[in-house]
Amino acid sequence: ATTILFKGFMAKMQGVPGAGIDFDAIRTIMLWLAGLYLLSSLFAYIQQYVMAGVAQRTVYDLRKDVYNKLGRLPLKYFDARTHGETLSRVTNDMDNISSTLQQSLTQMITSVVTLVGVIVMMLTISPLLTLVVILTLPLSVVVTIVVAKRSQKHFVAQQKHLGELNGHVEEMYTGHKVVKAFGRERQSMEQFDEVNDKLYDAGWRAQFISGTIMPLMGFVGNIGYVIVSVVGGVLVTRRAIEIGDIQAFIQYSRQFTQPITQLANIANVIQSTIASAERVFEVLDEEEEVSEHTAPAALKKPLGDVSFENVSFGYKADQLLIEDMNVDVKHGQTVAIVGPTGAGKTTLINLLMRFYELNKGKITIDGTDITALRRGELRSLFGMVLQDTWLFNGTIRDNIGYGREAATEQ
């Protein structure tokens, strides 16, 4: 349209008989343009609709897999980590992945399609100028790779320290009465400040380094813009190209750098998402509980004879806490296990309930090895009162009958 206006205007100025601006041609172009804009809007709507479903379904399945995985992890996994750290992986990291799939992935697809379309349009105007613009592309890629490589480690550290901070806050507020009772507020605040400073430092470095991509990409784009202007000016003086085409090409060259800048900016977000995804997949890759027996035994009328036979156990394989221990308790007996804190009283119960697996030996109930029983059936044989009181969100009835599904009102 610009070229038609320019040619018509110049012909009119030169006094060419019957010369004028071809408004019919411009009207046709405007109609095509309006149709393309409507089509573009329709495709944008369809893209958002489809990507919303894909992103949410992916995160839904991933969140479901993580939740199911947590149910299959042994107790030692949770004993070795704070609850806040685990929650951070399931919530913060998962939300980070969700927002990237929903927004950044859509923007990435749009940017790539725009980039291809702009290159095609530039080629129709001037292959030589298109080559000049494309020569700046490798420089953009190098800038993105260099910056991404430097900032990635800081994004990983940021998510790690965020998990540590959540873990500390969760512990301090869960045990708030204990902190108050022993006057540990100052130590708690000092520990919080230490972790918070680490998170601030990692976050600042990650955002600052990744933030340099935008001005660097702008610099690379301006280099291409200047070269196009100079080469285009030379071509116009030689009558090799029209001024209107140069104006259109400069606009396309600007649009060429825009999706590249967007892709580089998305690379920053993706780095944070990769760090979150690594933390989520670490959970999915954790070693699960020992598989159930293929042909599990069943105790139809359990008596309650409990026997520990040459049992050895340690929370770490190279540090055994119990070695060749033998205990034989007959049904009807009342046995009290006493000792100072750390003597191993809770450990014995953890082994009996099969929260941990033995290093050596076996534990039997009525002569049946507990590894031959399903964990659910084994634990249903016991009434266990934990050291820590925990009430689930619900009614008192729900909490009292939590361990017995068929419990009646009586």
C-alpha positions in Angstrom: 0.0 0.0 0.0 2.9 2.4 0.8 4.5 1.7 -2.5 1.2 2.3 -4.4 0.7 5.6 -2.6 4.3 6.7 -3.3 4.2 5.7 -7.0 0.8 7.5 -7.5 2.0 10.6 -5.7 5.3 10.8 -7.6 3.5 10.3 -11.0 1.0 13.0 -10.1 3.9 15.4 -9.1 5.7 14.6 -12.4 2.5 15.5 -14.4 2.0 12.1 -16.0 -1.3 12.2 -17.9 -4.1 10.2 -16.1 -1.8 9.6 -13.2 -3.2 9.2 -9.7 -3.4 7.0 -6.6 -5.0 3.7 -7.2 -7.5 3.7 -4.4 -9.2 0.5 -5.6 -5.9 -1.4 -5.1 -5.4 0.1 -1.7 -9.0 -0.8 -0.8 -8.4 -4.4 -1.8 -5.3 -4.5 0.3 -7.1 -3.1 3.3 -9.9 -5.7 2.9 -7.3 -8.5 2.8 -5.6 -7.0 5.8 -8.9 -6.8 7.8 -9.6 -10.5 6.9 -6.2 -11.5 8.0 -6.6 -9.7 11.3 -9.9 -11.4 11.9 -8.3 -14.8 11.0 -5.4 -14.0 13.3 -7.8 -13.3 16.2 -9.6 -16.5 15.6 -6.4 -18.5 15.6 -5.2 -16.7 18.8 -8.5 -17.7 20.5 -8.2 -21.3 19.4 -4.5 -21.4 20.5 -5.3 -20.1 24.0 -8.2 -22.5 24.4 -6.1 -25.5 23.3 -3.0 -24.6 25.3 -5.1 -24.0 28.4 -6.4 -27.5 28.2 -3.0 -29.0 27.4 -1.2 -27.1 30.1 -3.8 -27.8 32.9 -4.1 -31.5 31.9 -0.3 -31.9 32.0 0.0 -30.2 35.4 -3.0 -32.2 36.6 -1.4 -35.5 35.7 2.0 -34.4 37.1 0.5 -33.3 40.4 -1.4 -36.5 40.6 1.7 -38.5 39.9 3.6 -36.7 42.6 0.8 -37.1 45.1 0.7 -40.9 44.4 4.4 -41.0 44.6 4.4 -39.5 48.1 2.1 -42.3 49.2 4.7 -44.9 48.0 7.8 -43.3 49.5 9.2 -44.8 52.7 9.1 -43.0 56.0 12.9 -42.3 55.8 12.3 -39.9 52.9 10.1 -37.7 55.1 12.3 -38.1 58.1 15.3 -36.7 56.1 13.4 -33.6 54.9 11.3 -30.8 56.4 7.6 -30.8 55.6 7.9 -27.3 54.2 10.6 -28.5 51.7 8.3 -31.2 50.4 5.3 -28.9 50.2 7.4 -26.3 48.3 8.0 -28.9 45.6 4.4 -29.9 45.4 3.0 -26.3 45.4 5.5 -23.6 44.4 7.5 -25.6 41.9 4.3 -27.1 40.4 2.7 -23.7 40.1 5.9 -22.4 38.4 5.6 -25.2 35.8 1.9 -24.6 35.3 2.3 -20.8 34.6 5.1 -21.5 32.1 3.1 -24.1 30.2 0.1 -21.8 30.1 1.8 -18.5 29.2 5.4 -18.9 28.0 4.8 -21.9 25.8 2.0 -20.2 24.0 4.1 -17.1 23.5 7.0 -19.3 22.3 4.8 -20.8 19.6 3.5 -17.4 18.5 7.0 -16.0 18.3 8.3 -18.8 16.2 5.3 -18.6 13.8 5.7 -14.8 13.6 9.4 -15.1 12.9 8.8 -17.5 10.0 6.1 -15.3 8.6 8.2 -12.2 8.8 11.1 -13.9 7.0 8.8 -15.0 4.2 7.5 -11.4 3.8 11.0 -9.9 3.8 12.1 -12.4 1.2 9.3 -11.2 -1.1 10.6 -7.6 -0.8 14.4 -8.1 -0.9 16.4 -11.3 -0.5 19.6 -9.3 -0.1 18.3 -7.2 2.8 16.7 -10.4 4.3 20.2 -12.0 4.3 21.6 -8.9 6.1 18.9 -9.2 8.8 19.4 -12.9 9.3 23.1 -12.5 9.8 22.3 -10.9 13.2 20.5 -14.1 14.3 23.6 -16.1 15.3 24.7 -13.2 17.5 21.3 -13.2 19.2 21.6 -17.0 19.8 25.1 -16.6 21.3 23.9 -13.8 23.6 21.0 -16.0 24.8 23.1 -19.1 25.4 25.8 -17.2 27.3 23.4 -15.4 29.6 21.3 -18.5 30.2 24.3 -20.6 31.1 25.4 -18.0 33.7 22.0 -17.5 35.3 20.8 -21.1 35.4 22.8 -22.1 38.5 21.3 -19.1 40.3 17.7 -20.1 39.4 18.4 -23.6 40.7 19.8 -22.1 44.0 16.8 -19.8 44.2 14.3 -22.7 44.2 16.5 -24.7 46.6 16.6 -21.8 49.1 12.9 -21.2 48.7 12.2 -24.8 49.8 14.6 -24.3 52.8 12.8 -21.1 53.8 9.4 -22.8 53.5 10.7 -25.7 55.6 12.0 -23.4 58.3 8.8 -21.4 58.5 6.6 -24.5 58.6 8.7 -26.0 61.4 8.8 -22.8 63.5 5.0 -22.2 63.3 4.1 -25.9 63.8 6.3 -25.9 66.9 5.5 -22.3 67.9 4.7 -23.3 71.5 8.0 -25.1 71.9 10.0 -22.2 70.5 8.2 -19.8 72.9 8.6 -22.2 75.9 12.4 -22.5 75.4 13.0 -18.9 74.5 14.4 -19.7 71.0 12.8 -16.8 69.2 16.1 -15.0 68.6 17.9 -18.1 67.2 14.8 -18.8 65.0 14.9 -15.3 63.6 18.7 -15.6 63.0 18.2 -18.8 61.1 15.4 -17.3 59.1 17.5 -14.2 58.2 20.4 -16.5 57.1 18.2 -18.6 54.7 16.3 -15.5 53.6 19.6 -13.7 52.7 20.7 -16.7 50.6 17.3 -16.7 48.8 17.6 -12.9 48.2 21.2 -13.3 46.9 20.3 -16.2 44.5 17.1 -14.5 43.3 18.9 -11.1 42.8 21.7 -12.7 40.8 19.3 -14.9 38.7 17.0 -11.9 37.8 19.8 -9.5 37.2 21.8 -11.8 34.9 18.8 -13.0 33.0 17.5 -9.4 32.8 20.6 -8.4 30.7 19.1 -10.4 27.8 16.6 -7.7 26.9 19.0 -4.8 26.5 21.6 -7.0 24.8 18.9 -8.2 22.3 17.9 -4.6 21.8 21.4 -3.7 20.9 21.7 -6.6 18.4 18.4 -5.6 16.9 19.5 -2.0 16.5 22.7 -3.1 14.7 20.5 -5.0 12.2 18.3 -1.9 11.9 21.2 0.4 11.1 22.7 -2.0 8.5 19.3 -2.4 6.8 18.9 1.4 6.7 22.3 1.9 5.1 22.1 -0.9 2.6 18.5 0.0 1.8 19.5 3.6 1.2 22.2 2.5 -1.2 19.8 0.3 -3.1 17.3 3.2 -3.4 19.9 5.5 -4.9 20.6 2.8 -7.5 16.9 2.4 -8.3 17.2 -1.3 -7.2 14.3 -1.0 -4.8 11.4 1.4 -4.1 11.3 3.7 -1.0 7.9 2.2 -0.1 9.5 -1.3 -0.1 12.3 0.0 2.1 9.8 1.4 4.6 7.9 -1.8 4.7 11.1 -3.8 5.0 12.3 -1.7 8.0 9.0 -2.4 9.7 9.4 -6.1 9.1 13.0 -6.0 10.4 11.6 -4.5 13.6 9.1 -7.3 13.8 11.9 -9.7 13.1 13.8 -8.7 16.3 10.6 -8.6 18.4 9.9 -12.4 18.4 13.6 -13.1 18.9 13.6 -10.8 21.9 10.5 -12.5 23.2 12.1 -16.0 22.8 15.2 -14.8 24.7 13.0 -13.4 27.4 11.1 -16.7 27.6 14.4 -18.4 28.0 14.7 -16.7 31.4 11.3 -18.0 32.6 12.1 -21.5 31.2 15.3 -21.5 33.3 13.3 -21.0 36.5 10.8 -23.7 35.3 13.6 -26.2 34.5 14.9 -25.7 38.1 11.4 -26.4 39.4 10.9 -29.4 37.1 14.2 -30.9 38.3 13.0 -30.6 41.9 9.6 -32.2 41.0 11.2 -35.1 39.1 13.7 -35.7 41.9 10.6 -36.7 44.0 9.3 -38.9 41.2 12.7 -40.6 40.9 13.1 -41.3 44.6 13.4 -44.9 45.7 10.0 -46.3 46.7 9.1 -48.7 49.5 10.0 -52.4 49.0 7.3 -54.0 46.8 4.5 -56.0 48.5 4.8 -59.8 48.5 3.4 -61.3 45.3 1.4 -63.9 47.2 0.7 -62.1 50.6 -0.1 -64.2 53.6 -3.2 -63.5 55.8 -3.8 -63.8 59.5 -7.4 -64.7 59.9 -7.4 -65.0 63.7 -4.3 -63.3 65.0 -3.2 -64.1 68.5 -0.4 -61.6 69.0 2.8 -63.6 69.3 5.6 -61.2 68.3 9.2 -62.3 67.7 12.3 -60.4 66.7 14.9 -62.9 65.4 18.5 -61.7 65.0 17.4 -58.3 63.9 20.0 -55.7 62.8 19.1 -52.2 61.7 20.6 -48.8 61.1 19.1 -45.6 59.6 22.3 -45.5 57.6 23.6 -48.8 56.1 27.1 -48.3 57.6 25.9 -47.2 61.1 23.9 -50.0 62.7 21.9 -49.1 65.8 20.6 -52.6 66.5 22.7 -55.7 66.1 21.4 -59.3 66.4 18.6 -58.5 68.7 16.1 -61.2 69.8 12.8 -60.5 71.5 10.0 -63.1 72.0 6.6 -61.8 73.3 3.7 -64.2 73.7 0.1 -63.1 73.4 -1.5 -62.0 76.6 1.8 -60.6 78.0 2.2 -57.0 78.8 5.7 -55.7 77.9 7.0 -52.2 78.6 10.1 -51.0 76.7 11.9 -48.2 78.7 15.0 -46.2 78.2 16.3 -42.7 77.7 15.6 -40.6 74.7 17.5 -42.0 71.7 17.8 -45.5 73.1 15.7 -46.9 70.2 12.2 -47.4 71.6 10.5 -45.7 68.7 12.8 -47.5 66.3 11.5 -50.8 67.5 8.0 -49.8 66.8 8.9 -48.4 63.4 10.4 -51.8 62.6 7.4 -53.6 63.9 5.0 -51.5 61.9 7.4 -51.9 58.9 8.0 -48.2 58.4 11.6 -49.1 57.8 13.1 -52.3 56.4 15.5 -54.5 58.3 19.2 -54.8 57.4 19.2 -58.4 58.7 17.0 -60.9 60.5 13.2 -61.0 60.6 10.2 -60.1 62.6 7.2 -62.5 62.9 3.7 -62.3 64.1 2.2 -65.7 65.0 5.1 -67.2 63.2 4.4 -65.3 59.9 7.2 -63.0 58.6 5.8 -59.4 58.5 7.3 -59.0 55.0 4.9 -61.7 53.8 1.9 -59.6 54.9 0.5 -56.6 53.1 1.5 -53.4 54.9 -2.1 -52.3 55.3 -3.1 -55.6 56.9 0.0 -55.6 59.1 -0.7 -52.1 60.5 -4.3 -52.9 61.0 -3.2 -55.4 63.7 -1.9 -52.7 65.9 -3.3 -49.8 67.9 -0.7 -47.1 67.9 -0.7 -43.8 69.9 1.8 -41.5 68.4 4.0 -39.1 70.4 2.8 -36.1 68.4 -0.8 -35.2 68.5 -2.4 -34.5 65.2 -6.0 -33.7 64.4 -7.1 -33.8 60.8 -9.5 -31.1 59.4 -12.9 -32.6 60.1 -15.2 -33.6 62.9 -14.2 -35.2 66.2 -16.0 -38.4 65.0 -13.8 -38.5 61.9 -10.6 -38.2 63.9 -11.7 -40.8 66.5 -12.6 -43.3 63.9 -9.8 -42.5 61.5 -8.1 -45.9 61.7 -11.3 -48.0 61.5 -13.5 -47.4 58.5 -16.4 -49.6 59.8 -16.5 -47.8 63.2 -20.1 -47.4 64.4 -21.5 -44.4 66.3 -21.4 -46.5 69.5 
